[in-house]
Amino acid sequence: MKFHGLLMIVCCLIVFICGAAFGEEKISEPEYAQRGWSTVALGGILPTAEQLKQMHQSSYILRSVNNKLKKVEVEKISLPLDPCGHTQRLGLFVGPDKAIYATQCSLMSKSSDGGKTWTHLRRKVDKNEMPNDHFMNLRVLPDGTWIQARDTKKQGIVFYVSNDEGQVWTQVTRISKQFNNSRLLIGDMEVFPNGDLGVPLTNIIVKDKKSENDIVPWKSVKSLFCLSTDGGKSFSNPRIIGEWGHEINVSKLSSGRLLAVIRYQRPLLPTDPPNILVLTGSKRFNQGFPYKHLFLADSTDNGKSWSPLRQLTTESGQCHGQAVGLANGRVVVSYDHRYPRVMAGARAVVSDDEGQTWRDEVYYLSNGMVGGFARTITLDGIEMITLTGTSDLVNWDKSIGASYFSLIRWRLAN
């Protein structure tokens, strides 16, 4: 892969995240889950570890509803093994002409017939190391241009475009971090149906000195959202979604509403009650973070303002997810379940009112000792395709090159 230097940049606009841009915005307190709502055992019944394992190896998924566990027949397509692939390195999106792209790290799979058949494009990998020309955080714009965002510690988030499927890249813009003691991270950028490019960000301010009681040296964490209407050449000023949000995914629903799915993870705060680790379920799995859960937020003005964060999952370790909008206001959020490891995998919950309330049911999509990150798309508002990967190795780092991905074609029962 080749990168054009600064002299060849067509347009390079540097967007600075400055205190004046968002520091004075009022941030509402999150809305924590109310008593009576729990994602620990949705549907009233939990499958056993053996049932999950059998499901993962078969052509069905499981649905827990009305205290019954039901099989839902699906189509599963196994993807080739990526030597630098990992359960957390994935992407699934719809490009021009309804082409579907499923990306791992050094492997991109493409379907031009609605997911029936797939072709695969590989990058050269040396000793399981991530190649410079990887496919992570890549999207295809309506005119066929590839755009990719890259996290850099010094420059912030840098955006490149390519008109030859990644052979030559040109830098077009970057979003700079605010301070030397900060780190700017990007969630999954998304090309919305109207061609706009939505980019969620996490801005982490690090403490000058870490104390003995600190699990992480975070001074503050802010969730941000930027929008580009010109293919990534420029971005709106970052707007705050909330605090303590990581790994943010934003989807545009058919009504035009934006729905953000956020990994809400924060350290203990001085105002926390002494038994907060028990109250949030974190103590069950020896977690030092009181919250490691999924929260949601909405925007009805294209990301200029956001609703207060509200809690979706109540089990610690159900903390990474993504939403897809279906017909008639339905929304499906697929998310990871981490603990205990034998129960790990991807799951999905359903809303009939664009994520305001949720059914007491859950779909079990995959199972593996390390696994669960999932991405879901739809072409017609009914049938879905979900990409998810798992590994049988308990260690996260050792799962690089040992993560197996599959595509699941499915639809909601009834």
C-alpha positions, -999 to +999 in steps of 0.1 A: +000+000+000+013+035-008+005+067+010+006+101-008+026+127+011+014+161+021+023+177-012-002+154-029-031+159-005-061+173-023-077+186+008-065+183+043-086+200+070-075+195+105-104+195+130-093+204+165-112+191+195-110+221+217-125+229+251-146+257+236-162+232+212-177+210+238-163+217+272-193+239+282-220+216+271-241+203+300-240+165+303-270+148+318-268+120+343-272+085+328-305+067+333-296+035+351-317+003+347-348+002+367-358-027+390-376-053+370-354-050+338-325-075+336-306-090+307-291-118+329-318-143+318-340-127+292-369-149+281-370-166+315-346-195+306-308-199+301-293-225+278-265-247+292-230-243+280-234-276+261-265-263+244-247-232+233-217-253+220-240-275+200-259-245+186-226-229+175-217-260+155-252-263+139-274-245+114-296-229+140-295-202+167-314-202+200-343-180+211-353-177+247-388-165+251-418-172+274-396-195+296-389-217+265-357-223+245-365-226+208-344-234+178-344-209+149-332-223+116-306-200+099-279-201+072-243-200+084-214-193+062-178-198+075-152-173+063-115-181+057-092-178+087-074-145+089-038-149+102-041-116+121-078-118+127-093-113+162-128-114+175-127-077+180-114-069+145-144-069+123-166-048+101-198-054+081-214-028+059-234-022+027-217-003-001-228+010-035-253-012-055-261-030-022-227-048-023-220-063+012-185-061+027-173-082+056-139-072+069-116-088+094-080-076+096-061-087+065-091-103+048-121-086+031-150-107+019-175-092-007-209-103-019-227-087-049-257-111-047-272-103-013-248-126+006-253-158-014-218-160-027-186-143-015-152-134-030-122-127-008-094-102-010-063-108+012-033-087+023+001-101+030+007-109+067+041-114+083+041-135+115+005-126+125+014-089+127-012-064+115-003-053+080-001-016+072-028-021+045-053-038+068-091-035+063-101-023+097-124+008+101-129+009+063-160+020+045-170+025+008-186+058-001-215+061-025-192+070-054-171+038-048-143+056-030-127+037-001-123+057+031-103+045+061-098+060+096-067+052+116-059+059+152-026+075+158-013+085+192+004+117+180-019+130+152-053+118+165-076+102+139-063+104+103-085+097+073-074+083+040-092+077+007-084+053-022-098+050-057-081+017-065-093-006-037-065+003-014-034+002-036-028+039-032-041+060-003-043+098+000-047+116+033-077+139+033-082+151+068-076+144+105-093+150+138-067+161+163-066+153+200-070+181+224-041+178+249-008+160+252-022+139+281-052+128+261-059+099+237-085+101+209-101+068+198-126+061+170-156+038+171-171+024+139-176+051+114-207+046+093-219+057+058-256+066+063-282+060+036-280+097+024-242+094+020-232+113+052-203+098+072-209+095+109-178+092+132-181+084+169-151+092+191-138+086+226-117+114+241-097+101+271-079+125+295-052+108+315-043+117+350-009+133+356-002+107+382-019+073+388-028+065+424-026+030+440-064+027+439-067+035+402-075+006+379-069+029+350-054+064+349-085+080+334-092+115+346-123+119+323-137+101+293-161+118+268-181+103+240-183+124+209-199+124+175-188+141+142-205+143+109-191+147+074-214+157+045-186+157+019-171+123+020-147+129+049-130+160+036-144+180+065-163+173+097-187+191+120-175+202+154-175+173+178-207+171+199-209+153+232-230+121+235-221+115+272-193+105+296-174+073+302-184+059+268-160+037+247-164+016+215-193+036+202-214+025+172-240+048+157-267+037+133-293+057+114-328+042+117-355+045+090-371+074+108-339+094+106-332+090+143-296+082+152-291+054+178-258+052+196-247+019+213-220+026+238-197+006+260-202+024+293-172+016+315-159+038+343-138+035+374-151+039+410-161+074+418-162+091+452-200+094+451-205+056+446-221+037+474-198+012+491-217-018+476-218-006+440-199-036+427-225-059+441-254-037+429-241-037+393-232-074+392-195-066+387-184-084+419-197-117+405-169-118+380-143-100+401-145-069+380-131-037+396-151-015+373-186-008+386-199-005+351-189-025+321-223-025+303-241-013+272-259+021+273-278+038+245-284+074+234-306+090+206-303+120+184-332+135+164-312+163+149-285+144+130-261+143+160-262+179+171-277+169+205-282+136+223-306+122+248-292+112+283-275+078+282-298+050+293-288+015+303-295-015+281-276-045+296-275-053+333-249-082+332-213-071+337-194-080+305-223-074+281-205-043+270-200-041+232-228-038+207-243-024+175-278-017+163-296-023+130-329-007+121-356-030+106-390-023+092-419-009+113-397+007+139-380-025+150-344-024+162-321-053+169-290-048+190-264-075+188-239-075+217-212-096+233-215-117+265-182-124+282-187-141+316-184-169+324-162-178+295-181-210+287-212-189+281-195-163+260-207-153+226-229-129+206-265-123+216-293-100+203-322-082+218-353-067+200-372-034+203-405-026+186-402+012+192-367+022+179-350+013+211-372+029+237-384-004+252-372-040+247-388-074+245-383-100+272-365-123+248-330-129+235-314-146+206-281-166+211-260-162+179-226-177+187-205-193+214-168-194+222-144-189+251-134-156+235-160-141+213-191-121+209-183-090+189-209-088+162-221-066+133-255-069+117-269-054+084-302-057+065-310-051+029-348-052+031-357-044+067-366-080+075-338-104+068-305-098+085-269-109+081-247-110+112-209-112+112-194-126+144-162-143+154-152-166+183-121-184+196-117-214+219-086-198+235-092-181+268-065-155+264-076-125+244-041-118+229-035-154+219-067-154+199-050-134+172-049-157+142-071-182+160-105-164+156-130-180+134-157-158+117-190-168+103-219-150+086-254-158+099-284-151+077-315-149+099-347-131+107-368-125+138-392-153+146-429-144+142 
